[in-house]
Amino acid sequence: MPDLILHHARIYTQWPHHPWAEAIAIQKGRIIAVGDNDTILALARSHTRHLHGQGRLVLPAFTDAHIHLFDLARRRGQVALYDATSLENMLARVRDHSHGLPPDAWVLGFGWNESTWPERRFPTRHDLDAVTEGRPAVLWRTDLHAAVANSEALRRAGIDAHTPDPPSGVIDRDATGQPTGVLRELAINLVRQAIPPMTEAQAAANLQAVARDLHALGIVAAHDQRMKDHAEEGPEALRLYQRLAARGDLPLRVSCNLEAAHLNEIIELGLQSGFGDEWVRFGHVKLFADGSLGARTAWMLEPYENEPANTGMFLTPPEEIAAIIQKAHRHGVAISIHAIGDRANRTVLDIFEEALVGGSNAPPLIPHRIEHVQTIQPEDQPRLAQMQITASVQPIHCTDDIPNTDRLWGARGRNTYPLRNLLNLGVRLAFGSDAPVASPNPWWGIHAAVTRERRDGTPPGGWYPEQRLTVAEAVRAYTLGPAQAIGQAHQQGRLAPGYLADLILLDQDIFTIPPDDLPHTRVLLTLLGGEPVHQIS
Ligand SMILES: [Zn+2]
């Protein structure tokens, strides 16, 4: 018998048998019936709670299929600097933040981007020293590939003029050889190691705070992506999620990546992709094929515009990637691999093809996936569908990257995030945000996929508008697509009997409003396993 009935709503179920409904009955966290008001309300008993939907739109709740969830939790309480308008403005924010901290606390922040400032230069340790009152400070750049530390942080990390650059890292130095405070790539780890780790209680509290924000956006599930080269982060995150889930306190359903460096142990233990339950599961092993567009390290078939010698780079030799993928595929372990450039995507598809042709006694129970799939040649696009590989795409990156793409790839923009082509070819799309690299707001993501315009309406009519999606297609890519990507489409991504009672109630009908209004959608109610985790009246 239902413990909750939501009625008088416009329920978009994504259940082919019954695509629209008025009411839904929930018992012990799952949906037991979906239908018209009379039929469902007739199921009510004395203890059944009622929720009146006021005729509003209800959708399956969202999954963010590419989010650095644990990193978001770790950064909670740090100062966010995304919208600092100048170096001076950034320093003022850091001063305010620092001033509110205990005298010996670390001042931590992220998100600064000097390319949008009038000063057009990186901050230095001297800039930070002036606003941090002797506290150690580290502030990450928005791409997380560089950070600036102040003099006290460098001192605690033991970095001075005599410290050599670590492998794959650079300590920037001034004319006299002294560190400027700017640390690049793996040099950042030198100061990161000096920052005291979070306690489990702190990490749990931070995760709850992050989850509250995500619930308010309509997100109740995450495919957690590890940060590259943060070796200790994976075990910390997995431990935390399991311990919270055991207490019934995990605020999101999480599918975790494991690090490729542990593939042998994963195989030796007999772990299979998909292992776990509806709260915490092992999804994929994460690999990186190439770099990024902004850093001009995405691996391309043809050189970058105006840079005839640069075609980007493969981060790991293709033979090495191939060996890892072959091995994983033979042992039931699904791969998630970052690929941005058209050559990276082609090479990764070649490698998958060879692994799949080679066969396996124990192919993974869930599909392999490529993260980003930013630019892919037309002849390679059908191969994703043929091999059933998930395209894990972040629509806000598409619109954020328009200027870089036009400048660095020119006409190849037409093969960039070709979402309409991919759907027409039968490719499974799973949408995410890449937060904290971009905002986790899925309404911004849906707007980007549907309009291919930025939220200021540029470029009018959309960038390569032939690749736009419908609202329904974008919703599917935030719900059913991610569920399929982790083998959970039998209980997530639809509102149907037997499914988990994860749903959202919206303040506007996103299927009929002008697309410009999509980013302003407000979630009035979020149910996770039948329990309200967010509600505004
Ligand atoms: Zn990412």
Residues whose N, C-alpha, C, O or C-beta is under 5 A from the ligand:
A	BS01	ZN	Q225 D434
